[in-house]
Each structure stands twice: as structure tokens, then as C-alpha cells.
Amino acid sequence: MVPPLSPARAAQLMKKAHGLETSFLSEMLSYTGLDAQQGDFTGGVGEDQFASFLREAQAKAMVDHGGIGLSQSIFNALARRDHGTD
């Protein structure tokens, strides 16, 4: 059970939880190889340099649309820690 929090503190903790889930998903996306394009008509060096920005944006979009549920688990842990009940 999550202890009651003020709306401002709950929003702050959820923002942090979303950030952590976004970072996690971005890192996981980096291992999929989806950004590794082959051929003559790819972005070359420029594409390689900006691939991390694309992964971050994709991960943020995933989290904004529900993610994998990691944010809620992180939020619950942060809320319990905030109240010293962990």
C-alpha cells in the first residue's frame, strides 16, 4: 500500500519514476539493433550520432502511453521510502 502523499509530492515522484522508466527503456532499445541501418541510403555518421536521441524520444513516447508498468512500481517504492515505511 502506498502512503498518502500531497498532490505536489506525488506528481514529483511520478515524474522521477517516468524518467527512470524512460531511461531503462531507452537503454533496452539500444540493444535491439533497430537503429543499425545498412545500405547506401542510410544516414551514415550523422544518423549514428543522433540515434540515441531517437531512442530516448521513442522510450518517452512508450512511457507516455503506459510503458511497461515500471513507473508505477518505482513510484510505489519512492512513496514508501518517502514515508520511511520501506
Residue pairs with C-beta under 8 A, 6 or more apart in sequence:
2 75
2 76
2 79
2 80
3 79
3 80
3 82
3 83
3 85
5 13
5 79
5 82
9 82
10 79
13 75
13 78
13 79
13 82
14 71
14 75
16 74
16 78
17 70
17 71
17 72
17 74
17 75
17 78
18 63
18 67
18 71
20 70
20 71
20 74
21 63
21 67
21 68
21 70
21 71
21 74
22 56
22 59
22 60
22 62
22 63
23 59
24 59
24 70
25 58
25 59
25 62
25 63
25 67
25 68
26 52
26 55
26 56
26 58
26 59
29 35
29 55
29 58
29 59
30 52
30 55
35 47
35 51
35 54
35 55
37 43
37 47
43 50
62 68
63 71
77 86
80 86
